[in-house]
Amino acid sequence: MSDKTTPSTTVPDSGVLILIAEDAPEIAEILAAYLARNGMRSVHATDGARALEMHLALKPDLVLLDIQMPQVNGWQVLSQIRQRGDTPVIMLTALDQDVDKLTGLRIGADDYVVKPFNPAEVVARVEAVLRRSQPREDRDDRRILRAPPFVIDFEQHEAVAELDGTTHTLVLTLTEFKLLAQLARAPRRVFTRSELLTTCLPEGDTLERTVDSHVSKLRKKLEDLGIAGIPVSIRGVGYRFQQGS
């Protein structure tokens, strides 16, 4: 992964943008891959000076910032980012001392992850920090999710399908609603059965094959409306909202 192209040519068209400021390319590549699986874009800076340039030019939604960076270290990068505004920052470091954590939090870091880390945990922390930093009016907007042909209202626990100019209210169980909503939040992401079991099914359900049963019932209801192929089965893994990679 290279950061030598100009910022305007390195960024995909839409979605949350994460700036990975990390001088170890193998770590940056792993983080970028995990972020992409969760529907997030990323760009990579290999030193602190470049990170500051890209932060200014691209205005990322969040920065994953290594402390031990060439040219300008992570503390200095964080300090300058805070002088510019309130972009969320999660510090990445091999240092595991309370004084370092306190320094980062005092300067204005939003979270702190110690290497070696589980990249899935880093993504979870990114999502949590983004939720906390979202302006209230934007959080309110998230009560309505539009994932064509569906419009999902989280406050009313209601989902409708808009087909050929006609709105159809879906008659779903709570579990079916949760499954549809979870998959629609990240349409290209593949959710494992275990993930869906944890997030969408009642606490009493502990068997992953139970997910298949609920998905099958959801798919049948959608097919009855003429909506075919949702959710998509990924053999041996789980489910995705829609076709495509």
PEJOSUL-V656380 format. One record per helix or strand of 3 or more residues. SS is the DSSP state (a for helix, b for strand). FROM is the first residue (numbers start at 1). TO is the last residue. Records with the same first field share a line. If there is no record, write none. Layout:
SS=FROM-TO  FROM-TO
This chain:
a=7-10  25-37  48-58  74-84  98-107  119-133  136-141  174-185  193-200  209-224
b=17-21  41-45  62-66  88-93  111-114  144-147  150-153  158-163  166-169  232-234  238-240
